[in-house]
Amino acid sequence: MNSFEKVCNDKGLRITHQRSEIFRILASNLTHPTVENIFNKVREDLKTISIDTVYRTIATFEEYGLVKRVQLDNITRYDINLSLHHHLICSNCKKIEDFYWPDFDKMQLPNTIPGWGKVDMKQVIINGLCHQCKKLKK
């Protein structure tokens, strides 16, 4: 919450009760929730909040660099972890886990892509079965 307040203060973004609650839910949820997941959780405490407010707040958080979007097929999820990391995605239950790969992060790009343009980010997404789904499939 301290980083949230600092970013808001530094960028002139008003800290409202709704924004604080939405950020708190994101910060306490490392499962890369959807807006709908966040809305349902926030609504437990803020009965009058609308899903539109949650969508607009998440868009503002993304614009201000407080969250990152993670696209899984046609489902948009959000990641509070802003450090350089990658994702493991279970193809069965759709669970997403963060992992770190410093050796990959240090790798130079292949010589075949310099003419492509500007690279803003390198990210690895590994698809497979998580331990739980692997056990269920046996």
N, C-alpha and C positions, 0 to 999 in steps of 0.2 A: 504494500500500500504506500510505502514511503516513496518508491520510484514513481508510482502513479501520481501522487501529489506533487512531486518535484517536476515531472514532465508537464503536468497541467499548469503549475505556477510559472515555469519557464516559458511556456508557449501561450500563456494568457487564456487557457481554457478553464472555464468556470467548473469548480468541483461541486456537483449537485449530489443529492442523496441517491438519485437513480443511477447516475454515472458511477458513484462509489460502489453501490451494490452490484452493478453489472461487472465492474472490474474485480470486485471481491470474489464473485462466482468464477470468473475466468481464472483468477490467481489460485483458487483452491481446487481447480479441476484441470488435471494434466492429461485428460483424455481427448483433447482437441475437439471441444463441443461445437455443435451447430448453433445457429442463432435460436432455433426452436428449443434446443436443450437448455440454453442459457435463459431464455424467456420462462420456461417452465420452472426452473429453479428460482429465479428472481421473483416470480409471481407468488411463491410460497410466502414471502415476506412483504412484497409490495403488490397487494391485490389489484390495484387500479392501473398498473403499468400495462401498456399496450405492446404488442409485438412490433409495431412500427417504431416505437421509441427504442426498443432493443436493437432493431436493424440500424436505425440512424446512429445510435450510440456506438455500436460496433464499427460502423463505417467511419465515424469520427476517430475512434481509437486507432483504426488502421491508418487513417490519414496522418495522425500525429505520431505514428511509430510505436504505439503501445501494444499492438498485436500484429500477427502475420496471418495471412490467409493460407490455408492448406486445401488444395483442391483434390478431392478423391472422387474419381469418375465425375458425376454431375452433382456431387454434394460438396458444399463449401463448409469447411470447418475452420476453427480459429485456434491459433497457437500463441500462448503467452510467453513462451521461451524464445527470446530474441537473440540468444547466442547462436553461433554458427553450429548447426547440427543437421542431422539427416533423419529420415523416417523409415520405420519398419511398418508395413501395413498388412494386416491379416486379410487374406482374400475371402475368408469365410465370415468372421464376425465383424470385420471392418475396423477393428481396434488399431490405433496408431500409437506407436512408441517412438520416442526420440532416441537416437544414438549418436555418438561422436566418433569421427574418423579423421584424426589430425593428419595422417599420412595422405589421405585423399585430398584434404583441403590444401595441402602444400604442393600437390602435383601441378605441373604446368599443363596448359591446354594443348591438345594435339596440334601438330603443324598444319593439319588439313582445314582448320577453321579460322585462320587469321583474317581472311577476306569476308567473313560473315558479318562483322560489325562489332558492336561493343557487348561484352559479357558482363552482366550485373551480378550474377550469382551462379554458383555451382552447387547443385544439391542432388544427393542420391536418395532414391526411393526404392526400397526393396520390398517386393511383394512375396508373400508365402503364407504359411500357417503358423499361428502363435502356438505356444506349448499346449494351451488348453484345447484349442481346436484340433491340434495334432492328436492329442489323447482321445478325443471324441471320435475321430475318423478311424481309429484302430479297431 
